[in-house]
Amino acid sequence: MKTKQITVLYVDFPFEIKDKNGNEIYFETSYGYWYKREWDENGNEIFFESSGGYWSKRERDKNGNVIYYENSDGFWVKREYDKNGKQIYYENSDGVIEDNRPKIKNYNYTISTNNIWTSFDHGTVQATNINEALHKATEELKESFNKVNQALMHCDNTKGFTLDFDPDNI
């Protein structure tokens, strides 16, 4: 005949369980009501469920901002934030939309050089304003001119030649 050891626990209510970080993960009353929660590695609640059938979940970005929320009633919210943590987009299941995202424009640019080429059309960058466009165009041109200068160094007829540009001429 096999025997089993049975441990009987007597629990005082309310009953609560916490994780190693001190976050409450389970709670129950003597009347049978309970809820459970899940937390991310940063201590933010990401899931909640109760004995009444209600649940909610949250998704967060790397800065801890809630970017998605949904619950058992069918309600949901989507959000976007800029690099400073300011909310720039909001949308919910009731049809509310608030869009304050920066508008992206295309900027075409050319460059004049002090060599055999007087100028050439180079490209297009996408930016929210002219200063951002100039920065992006300058970076693209630096990369392109670097590639051209690398090629010039490897040809016998053009060794010692380099191409330059003045960012003020963009």
Secondary structure, 3 states (H helix, E strand, C coil): CCCCCCCCCCCCCCEEEECCCCCEEEEECCCCCEEEEEECCCCCEEEEEECCCCEEEEEECCCCCEEEEEECCCCEEEEEECCCCCEEEEEECCCCEEECCCCCEEEEEEEECCCCCCEEEEEEEEECCHHHHHHHHHHHHHHHHHHHHHHHHCCHHHCCCCCCCCHHHC
